[in-house]
Amino acid sequence: MGDWKAWFSFSGRAARRQYWRTLLLLIGISFALSALGVIPGGQIIAMPFSLAANIAQWALVARRLHDLGRSGWWQVPAMALGMAAVLQVVSMGQSGIEARPDIAAAMLGAMFLSMAFVVVIGVVRGDPGPNRWGPPPAR
């Protein structure tokens, strides 16, 4: 996916190979931006790039769902579940996790389900023919 504008497009379809290549690149970018965030003043630099990486990931997942014949909106519950679980665990802190390991375990399970969604849509074969989101992508 050499065209940067295409990274932010929510229309069309994404093949499995394209999905995994782009997703792994976006994960690498996210890790680099996280490392930049620990440098004084780095968060200010990293914030707009993190937002751009998140939008690109949402667009990628939407295009992958389109290849599976599903609306991109299917990602909202999975992503919301994962984000809510992460926020809950972070807000609990170490002492909260130690005090309520049952809640922490449930939140880890929720994070796992959110990640499983991302993996499953990357493994399942897309529609072989055209669908309402366009012709099949180059495989």
N, C-alpha and C positions, 0 to 999 in steps of 0.2 A: 504494500500500500504506500506508494511513493508520494501521492498527492496529499499534502497536509490537510487540505479542505475536506477530503474524504474521511479523515479521522473523526471529524465532528458531525458527520452526516448520519441521521437516524433513518434514512431511506435506503432501500435496496437490501441486498442479502450478503452474508459473509460465509464463505466456505470454512470448513473445520481448520484447514491448514492456516488460512489467513487469520482466523480467530486466535489460534494458539500463538502464532508468531507475534501478533500485535499485543495480545494479552501479556505475554512474557516480557515484551519490551516495556509496556506500561507498568508492570510490576517492578521492573528494574529502575525505571524512572522514579517511581514512588519511593523506593528504598533510597535512591540518591537524594531525593528531595527531603526525606526524613533525616538523613545525615546532615544535610545543609541546615536543617532547622535547629540543630544543637549549637551551631555557631552563633555567637552574638550578632543579632541583626539578620541572621539567615532566614528566620521565619518570615520576615517581610518580603524577602526575595522569593522564598519558596511558595508562599501562599497562592499567588496567581497561577503559577505553574502546576501546583497541586490541583487547583480547581480545573484547569484545562485537562489534566490527566484524568480526573474523575469524569468529566464530560465525555472525553474520548472513550473511556471504558464503558460508560452507559450507552453511548452510540454503538459501540462494537457489539455489546450484548444484545441490543435491540436488533441489529442487522443479523446476528446469529439466530435469534428467535424468529426473525422473518424467514430465514432459510428453512426453519423447522415448521413453517406455516402458522406461526403464532405471532400475536401482537407483541411489540416491544414492552408494553405495559406489564407483561407477565413478570418482568424482573423486579417491579416495585415491591411486592411483598417479600421476596427473598432478600433484596438489598436492605429494605427497612428492618427486617428481622436481624440481619447481621449487624447493621449500624446500631440498633437499639441494644443488642447484646454487648457489643464493645463498649458503648457508653455506660451501660450498667456496671460492667466489671471495672472499668476505670473509675467510676464514681464510688464504688465500694472501697477501693483502696486495699492495701494489704490486710489491715485489721478487719475490715468488713468481710473480706474473703475468708479469713480464718474463723470469723464468728458465724458466717453463714455459708459453709461449703456447699450446701444443697442448692442455693441460688446461684452460686458461682458455677457449679457443675451444669445447671440448667442453661445458663448463659453460654457456656462453652459448647453445649449441645446445639444451641441456636446458631452460634457462629459456624459450627461444623455443617449444619444444614444449609446455611447461606453459601458456604464454599462448595458444598456438594452440588448445588444448583449450577454454579459456574462451571464445574467440571462436567456434569452430565450434559449440559447443552453443547459442550465442546466435543463430546464423544458421539452423541447421537447423529446418525446420518440425516442430512437435510432432504427436503422434497426433491426428487429427481427431475421433475419438470417445472414449468413455470407455475407460479402461484400469484396471489394478489399483490405481492411485493416485487414481482418482476421475474425475469428468467433466472435459471440456476446460475450461481457464480462459477467462474472457472475453478475447477477442482484441482 
